[in-house]
């Protein structure tokens, strides 16, 4: 197998993700405080504390897709793929977003379940066709499935969005 990355990893993206919580009660204020504290600990790589605070936030508001997404990122760093998968699936159920499907697709790719990965990558693209990272990840999955021409097409789209690694892939495999 060649040195082609399965993806750029589970990424943190704040574009369009941080919700306006819109609630006016004290639980809403406490929820935001707990979630922000969790984010601060995550950035400092204090993952156990980040997990504690996001769990507390979810206890206050179990309908926040963003809180489950945040917890999925913590689980990923803690090498807990089952927790990552469960939280991404919950976030998708609550509010389907391209990044959630993309990240879950990466988990499928890491398990070499490329058919499921492609399904999630295609859903991500249908939600946000400008989320370039999904094209890269889709191209990588297609490559590992032996579908080089389709992989090259996805990488060409990734290159449009200036995704690192897509140009190198195209130069090496799509001549």
Secondary structure, DSSP 4 states (H G I P E B T S, - for coil): -----S-S-S----TTTS------SHHHHHHHHHHHHHHHHHHTT-HHHHHHHHHHHHHH-TT-HHHHHHHHHHHHHTT-HHHHHHHHHHHHHHS--HHHHHHHHHHHHHTT-HHHHHHHHHHHHHH-TT-HHHHHHHHHHHHHTT-HHHHHHHHHHHHHTT-TTHHHHHHHH--
